[in-house]
């Protein structure tokens, strides 16, 4: 009896934020899925949330980073709100979420980022996140990496003859400003970029960014596990293309 009473008291003592966190920490298939595709609901509960999300090869924060990036990159904003909530519970900050959305504007297009802003604004308002806790318009800039000179020279040599404006925008605003902002760590910028490129099937650009990501602190094991996670959010073919790009990093002469 006392156990039951104590459990009831503990439940009543939960703050709304605590209850919200508890709900977000245990995502389940939506009721519409249970009615329309019960087999999919079983896969969602038992395999995706009951297994994949709990695998230790990636932290819950990284899994949220991968999922949110994939949803924004592919324009799946209908599922974004719940995953932004889960991401906040898993340790992503509002500043990092703003940085992620800003970064993906450059890699997946402004319309995707604008749509993501609409959803994030509602989530932040629901959570009572003040403007002072969100992404600042300006941040300090990190030092230019030693490897950037070679990258810039490649862009200048290959892109400038065809599209001088694109070359200037790449070597200027993209790498001299965006990549140096401190609202997202370089490691996370690389992760977000790799996920977005893989989710959209932009395999031609993956080689450079996989190498750059490893330079920024990602491991091959983390990248491999990200592909497994991404299979559920962008499809198996995209994940296999990402694995093929990873395999090339270990190929002789790569």
Residue pairs with C-beta under 8 A, 6 or more apart in sequence:
14 22
20 85
21 89
24 82
24 85
24 86
24 88
24 89
25 86
25 89
26 49
27 49
27 53
27 82
27 86
28 44
28 45
28 49
29 40
29 41
29 42
29 44
29 45
33 40
33 41
33 44
34 41
48 232
52 228
52 229
52 232
53 60
53 63
55 225
57 221
57 222
57 224
57 225
58 66
58 222
58 225
58 226
58 229
59 90
59 91
60 90
60 91
61 87
61 90
61 91
61 92
62 191
62 222
62 226
63 90
63 229
64 83
64 86
64 87
64 90
64 91
64 92
65 87
65 92
65 100
65 188
65 191
65 192
65 195
66 191
66 195
66 226
66 229
66 230
66 233
67 83
67 86
67 87
67 229
67 233
68 80
68 83
68 84
68 87
68 92
68 97
68 100
69 100
69 104
69 191
69 192
69 195
69 196
69 199
70 76
70 195
70 196
70 199
70 230
70 233
70 234
71 77
71 79
71 80
71 83
71 233
72 80
72 100
72 101
72 104
72 108
72 112
72 113
72 116
72 196
73 104
73 107
73 108
73 112
73 195
73 196
73 199
73 200
74 108
74 199
74 200
74 234
75 111
75 112
75 115
77 115
77 116
77 118
77 119
80 116
80 119
80 120
81 119
81 122
81 123
84 97
84 119
84 120
84 123
85 123
85 127
87 97
88 94
88 97
88 123
88 127
92 100
93 133
94 124
94 129
94 133
94 134
94 135
95 133
95 134
95 135
95 136
95 183
96 183
96 184
96 188
97 120
97 135
98 120
98 134
98 135
98 183
99 135
99 181
99 183
99 184
99 188
99 189
100 184
100 188
100 192
101 113
101 116
101 117
101 120
102 113
102 135
102 178
102 181
102 183
103 178
103 184
103 189
103 192
103 193
104 112
104 113
104 116
104 192
104 196
105 112
105 113
105 114
106 174
106 178
107 192
107 193
107 196
107 197
108 196
108 200
124 134
135 183
136 183
139 181
139 182
139 183
140 182
141 177
141 180
141 181
141 182
142 180
142 181
142 182
142 186
143 180
144 176
144 180
145 186
145 215
147 212
147 215
148 175
151 175
151 208
152 171
152 175
155 167
155 170
155 171
156 167
156 171
159 166
159 167
159 170
160 167
179 186
179 189
184 192
185 216
186 216
186 217
187 213
187 216
187 217
187 218
189 216
190 209
190 212
190 213
190 216
190 218
191 213
191 218
191 222
191 226
193 209
193 213
194 206
194 209
194 210
194 213
194 218
194 223
194 226
194 242
195 226
195 230
196 202
197 203
197 205
197 206
197 209
198 206
198 227
198 230
198 234
198 238
198 239
198 241
198 242
198 245
199 230
199 233
199 234
199 238
200 238
201 238
201 241
203 241
203 242
203 244
203 245
206 242
206 245
207 245
207 248
207 249
210 223
210 245
210 246
210 249
211 249
213 223
214 220
214 223
214 249
220 246
220 249
223 246
224 243
224 246
226 242
227 239
227 240
227 242
227 243
227 246
228 239
230 238
230 239
230 242
231 238
231 239
248 254
